[in-house]
């Protein structure tokens, strides 16, 4: 690309749009790629353009719109699409609900190349259909094509972005506590679970209220599994007191406990486990009294079918302290980034 006086640009190719305003018109009077003619010179001067940028042969450069298209092509996402370039950038848009995933290490490498900028929602972010997920562009009007080639090589065989759709889950709920079982207090957890599950493709196959009895709790869970549950939710008895039996019942059930306790508040005593492909969450009582806890943060990934790992749970610490905003506006906040 080189800058040249309009009088000397006849026969050369514009490498940018020339915008103009006249007689109610506002837009591109000359489009990128236009070959400048002799009769164009007075109009360009009328538009205040004494100089224009034209392409140089064999310069190894690529225009911002072509660069944006190439970047979109190197990072395809099932369940999402890229817009056509506008103002030099392409946007990635969600076509379905799910959890947005970002290869953050790869994104950092791409943004370190030079003129490339790729901005996105955070990793592990729950999104709705129509959500704008990411934006890609180069900073200048043109860049060296070798930068785009380097980016394409880095993305080869890797996923920069992914949109994990929610899967249907059959849910069994086990509520423990002698005070609830014997009717001394009314259970408040079942309505909370039912309300939260309305946001996901789900079916509650059963709800059991159990005494503080290990065998009763284990039998209730097994019954839900026999009825087809592939997601078990336990509540009550989740602390480390000796008479809190729920974590023990989950272990007796044969589940592999990923973690009992997460660096997140509210919801510190959350338990995450798996019995084969069956996801299990032990949910502390804070889920009853607060609009958002770590229970809400983990649900999107549970519904994608992707198993939570110890490393992911540890990563909850950075952003793990809820600000207790009123009103709550999760997930558009600092809480639950991992």
N, C-alpha and C positions, 0 to 999 in steps of 0.2 A: 504494500500500500504506500502511495506517495501523495503528497499534497502538491497541487498544481493550480495555476491561475486558470479561470474558466476559459479565457480566450485561447489558451494553449491546450485545452482538453478535448478538442473535437476528435471524434473517432475512438476515444478512450471509454472504458467501462467504469461506471460509478460503483463504488463499493459500500455505499450507504444510501438510505433514503434521503431525499431533500424535501423537507416539509414546508408548507406555505399556508398563508391565510389571505383570502381575497374574495370579495363578493359573496360572503357567507360560507365559503369553502374553507375547511381546515383539514389538512391531511398531507399525504405524500404526493407532491406534484411530479416528482421523478422517483422511480423505484430503484432499489439496488439492482445492478445488472444492466441498467439503461445505458445504451451507447450514445454518448453526447454528440449532438448534431450542431451545425452552424446556427440554425434557427433557435436552438435552446439557450444560446448565450445571453440574449437580452432578458429572457425570462429569469434565468439564474441570477443575473445582476439585479433584477427587480425584486427578487426574493432575498436580497442582501448577501448573496453568495459570490464573493469575489474569488474564492478558491474552493476547490472540491478535492475529495480524496478518490483516487482511481487505483485500479489494480496494477501491480507491477508483475510482469511475467517472471516465472521461476523464483518467486520470492519465498515460497514455502509457507505461505500464510493461509489462514482460514478465518472466514468471517464469523461473527458471534452467533448468527442464526444457524449456520452450518455446524459450528462447534456444539451448539446446544442439541441439535438433532443427533449428532454423533454420541454425545454423552448419554442421551436418553436411550439410544440403541444399545449401549454397553451395559445398561442396568435395567433389563426388563423385569416387570413385576406382574405375576399372575393375580388377577382380581383388581388391577389398577391400570391406568393409562396415562400417557404423557400428552399434554396439550401441544398444539403447534407453537413455534417460537413467537413470543411477543415481547417487544423491548429487549430482545436479546436472550430471553430466558424461556425455559420450558418448565411446566409444573406437572408434578405427579399427583394424580387424583384417584381417590379410592372409589371402586365400583361396588364394594360390599363392606359390611361390618367385619371387624376383626381386630387382631392385635398387630400393630406395625412393628416390624423388627428392623434394626439397623446394624450392619457390620461396622461398628464405630472405628475399629482399627483401620479398616480399608478406607473409610471416609476421611480419616485424618491424613492418610497417605495421599489420597487424591487432592485434598485441599492444600497439600504441601508442594504440589508440582510447580505452581507459579501463578498463572492467570486464572486457574480453575477455581470456582466457588460452588460448593454443593451444600445447601442448607436443608435441614429436615426436622421433622418432629423427633422427639427422643426415642431411643430404643424401648421396647416393651410398652408402647403407648396404645391404649384402646381407642379405636377410631370408628366413625360412622361412615356410611355411604355418602359420597360427595365431599369428604374431607380432603383438603389440600395437604399432601403428605411431605412433599419435598420440592425444591427449586434448584435448577442447575443453570449456570451461565458462566461465561468468561468475563473478566472485568473490563478489558479494553474492547474496542470495536473489532479488532482482529488480533489473532495470536499466532505464534508459530505452530504449524500443524503437528510438529514433533511432540508438543505437550499433550495433544489429544491422543496421539498414538501411544504415548506412555501410559495415559489413563486407561486406554482400551486394553493394554497388556496387563495392567494390574487387575482389571476386572475379569479377565478371561478365566472361566471355570469357577468363578466366585459369585456370590450374591451380595450386592451392596445393600439392597432393600428387599424386604419380604412382607407380604400381608397375609397373616395366618387367619383364615376364616374360623368362625365359631362352629363347633360341632354339637350335635344334640347330645344331651346328657340325661341319664335316668338317675335320680337322686334319692338316696335314703338318708333320713335325718334321725339322729339318736340324741335325745335330750336327757341328761342325767341330773340327779339331785333328789334327795329324799323329800325335801320341802316341796318340790313340784310334784313328785310322784304321789305323795300323800295328800295333795290338795291344800297344803298350808298356804302356798302362794300360787298365783296364776302364772302359767308359762307365758313368757313374752318373746321367746326366741322364734317359735314357728312362724308368726306373722312377719318377722324380719326376714327370715329365709325366703318365704313365699314372695315377698315384695322384691327382693333382690334378684330372685331367679326369673322374674318376669322380663328382665332385660336380656335374657339369654334363651337360646333354643333348649328347652328343658322340660322334664316331667318329673314331678315328685311322686315316687312309687310307694312311699310310706314314711310315716313319722312315728317314732316310738319314744315314750317317756319312761325312763328307767329309774329304779331305786339305786342307791349307792351300793350296788352289788355287782361284782365282777362278772359272774356268770350271766346275769340278766343282760348286762350291757353287750357282752360278746354275742349272746344268742340273738339279741335284737339286730345287731349288725349283720349276722349271718342270714337272718330272714330277709333283710333288704337285698342282700347279694343274691339270694335264691330267686327273688322277684325281679332280677335283672338290673339292679343298681350298678352303675359304673362310676359313681361319685358318692362317697359317704361324707356327711357333715356331722361332726360331734360337737356338743357344747355342754358346759358344766363340768366341774371337777378338773379344770385344765391347769391348775397351779401346781406347785411342787410340794404341797402339804401331803403328809402320809396317807390321809383319808381321801385324797383326790385320785379316783380310780380310772378316769377316762384314758390317760396316756398308757396305763398298764393294759387296759382292755384292748387298745389298738395294737399293742405289741403281742398280746396273747392271740389276737386274730391272725397273726402271722405277717403283719405288714412290715415293710422296710421303712423305718423312720429316717427321713432326710434330716429333719431338725425339729427339736422341741424348744422353741424360743427363737425369736428373730430380732435383729437390731432395729426394731420399729415400734413406735408408740403413737397411737394406741394399738394394742394387739400384740404386746411383747411376748405373751405366752402361747402364741399360735404354734400349732404342731402341723407339720407337713409330712405325709407318708404315702406310700404306694403299696398296694397289694396286687402284684402283677401290673395290669394296666388300669386298675381301679385307683383313682385319686382319692385321698383322704385328707380332710382338714379338720383339726381340732381348733375350735374357735372360742376365744375367751369372751367373758361376759360384756366387755366393752362394746361389742357389736350391737347390743340391745340399746344402749343409752346414747351412742354417738352415731352421727350419720355416715361417717366414713372411718374405717379402720383398715388394717392390713388385709383383712378378709376381702374387702372390695378390690384391693390392689392385685391380689393373687387370682381372683376369679377369672379375669380375661384369659390368662395363660392356661388355667385349668380347662377352660372351654375350647382352647385350640387343640388340646390333646398333647401338647408338648410338656414333658415332665420338668418340673422345677428341680433345680440342682442346688446343692449346698452353696456353691459359689454365687449363684444368683441371689440366694437369700442373704448371704453375707453382704452383698452389694447394696442391699436395702438400707444399710446404715447411713450412707450419704444421701440425705433427703428423707431419712426415716422418722424424723420428728415432725408430726403434724402441727400446723400453726393454729388449729382449732378456730378457723375463720367462721364468722357468722354473717351471712349464710355460707355454707360449705359450697365450694365450686370445683371440687375434685372431678375429673383429673387435670383440670387446668390450673395446676398449682405445683408446689415443690415436693409434695408428699408422694412417696412410693415410686421414685425413679430408681431403676436397677438395671 
